[in-house]
Each structure stands twice: as structure tokens, then as C-alpha cells.
Amino acid sequence: MLARRLLSSRLQSLRPFSSETPRVLKPGDVLRQTRIFTDEDVLQYSKVSHDSNPLHFDSEAARNVGFEGRLVHGMLVGSLFPHIISSHFVSPSIALSLNFVMPIVDDAKFKMSCFKNGELLVLGGEALALLQTLTMEERHCKEQ
Amino acid sequence: MLARRLLSSRLQSLRPFSSETPRVLKPGDVLRQTRIFTDEDVLQYSKVSHDSNPLHFDSEAARNVGFEGRLVHGMLVGSLFPHIISSHFVSPSIALSLNFVMPIVDDAKFKMSCFKNGELLVLGGEALALLQTLTMEERHCKEQ
């Protein structure tokens, strides 16, 4: 499945700090980080998110729907955003809004809501999806 | 760190499918899933995302900034959204927009952009953050 290694793993701050001058955030500051996601990252993320969409593991499945090859989970890529803030500040509270830039022709639009304890809205959003078929997969549903 | 177990792990579809009638998605359909995140989920997500913000591990740190206790990473909660779609359809391509509902008084606003190979914008967004201090953590930056 994930036999080949995509790329070596690396995470770095492109603006290392001097040990003498504490840096204080000011308007216009730029924080940058680079991360190369490995097969192992995708596998581990798939386990914890329970998201085993073949687009992340099967190059042919990904090419069949117009991508160059397997994709890293978008939400794993998105984890860079809170990480870059939490790696520079002590215990920051972070509220994010995110938009995935993906030129898909959507044939299904989902309104998404996530409630804590079935009551408290903690996360809202929208998903545009390109589906191979509108028939829902019994197999997938039964697995859960 | 994560000695206590938050809750047992469970993921279920609230609308099990009959094995006889294939279901076809139609306007107005509702897909629901419930997931209870465990300490182990938070730990594993922290490893793969490299996000070790104390708010996710240290109840006191979380209470100090006004939360009832430790928080599950918001992006891990957000992973429910692509998962619920990919668990019902074959190889769906999904573009998401997400908004975290968190009543924080922001003292820093970050514009977030993620580029593939330093060129192609794949993810954009905004983060509102409540920071304990605007001084940037040298320790955190050097670790990377």
C-alpha cells in the first residue's frame, strides 16, 4: 500500500531565532515552516482520522479522478496552520477558518456541522465533492 | 501526560444501510456519525501533526485560558468531515471550507497560506489567536 517512500521527513523554521534577542510578534511579521509529508505520515494520519479514502493510498485511483498521483490528506496539510502558531507561542487558543483550494467540479455540496455532546456547535463548514457515483457504499457504512 | 482515559473509542454510523436496497444520495439526505476521541487519539494526532500545544495535554494550562479542561485538537475534530464523506462514497474528491466556532477574544490575527512546492496555493485561511504573550518562544523554534 505505502511501500514507496514519498519524500524524506523534514520540518524546519525558516526564521531561526537568535538566542540573545527575544522576538516579539508585531504586525507584518511572517512565520514560515516547510514540511514534507511521508508515506508514514499519511498512514498514521489515516489511522487516527479513520480516513482511508483510496485517493491517499492508490495512485491509480487518484489519477482516475484527475490528480497527478496520491494526495496527502488535506486536513493533515491543514494541521500546519495551528502547529506553526503553537510552536511559536505558549499555549495559544486558536480559532481557524480554512479553505481548501481545489479546482473540482462539484456534483455534491454538503453542509457540515459538528456538535459536542450532540448540542454545542464547535465546527461548521461546507464540502464540495466530486463523487464517482451517488450510490452510497454499504460496505463502508457497515464497517463502522 | 495522557495517563487517564478520556472516553472509550467509538465510531458509528447513525443510519445503517439495508443490505438489500442500495441507497442513492439525494438532496436533503443527512449523514451522521458520532466519535468519542480518546487520550490515545489525541496523542497519536499530536505525533503526526507535530502539534503539542499544552492545551491538548495539560488540564491546568487549558483552564488557565478559560477552557473547562484539555481540548481535542480542532483539526482532529475537523477530520470527521472528509471522513464521513469518504466512508460513504468511492474515492470522493473533497474541497472543504471550515470555520471553528470558538468564542475567543483574539489579540492576534494570522493570515494563513499553504503552498505546495513553495508555489501552488493549496490551502488558505485565517487564524484568530489568544496569546499569553506576544514574545515568541525561542525554545520551540529551535526544536524544529
Interface residues (C-beta under 8 A of the other chain):
Chain A: L11 Q12 S13 R15 P16 F17 S19 P22 R23 V24 L25 K26 L31 Q33 T34 R35 D41 Q44 Y45 K47 V48 S49 H50 D51 S52 N53 P54 L55 D58 A61 A62 N64 V65 G66 F67 H73 G74 M75 L76 V77 G78 S79 L80 F81 P82 H83 I84 I85 S86 S87 H88 F89 V90 S91 P92 S93 I94 A95 L96 S97 L98 N99 F100 V101 M102 I104 D106 A108 F110 M112 C114 G118 L121 V122 L123 G124 G125 E126 A127 L128 A129 L130 L131 Q132 T133 L134 T135 M136 E137 E138 H140 C141 K142 E143 Q144
Chain B: L11 Q12 S13 R15 P16 F17 S19 P22 R23 V24 L25 K26 L31 Q33 T34 R35 D41 Q44 Y45 K47 V48 S49 H50 D51 S52 N53 P54 L55 D58 A61 A62 N64 V65 G66 F67 H73 G74 M75 L76 V77 G78 S79 L80 F81 P82 H83 I84 I85 S86 S87 H88 F89 V90 S91 P92 S93 I94 A95 L96 S97 L98 N99 F100 V101 M102 I104 D106 A108 F110 M112 C114 G118 L121 V122 L123 G124 G125 E126 A127 L128 A129 L130 L131 Q132 T133 L134 T135 M136 E137 E138 H140 C141 K142 E143 Q144
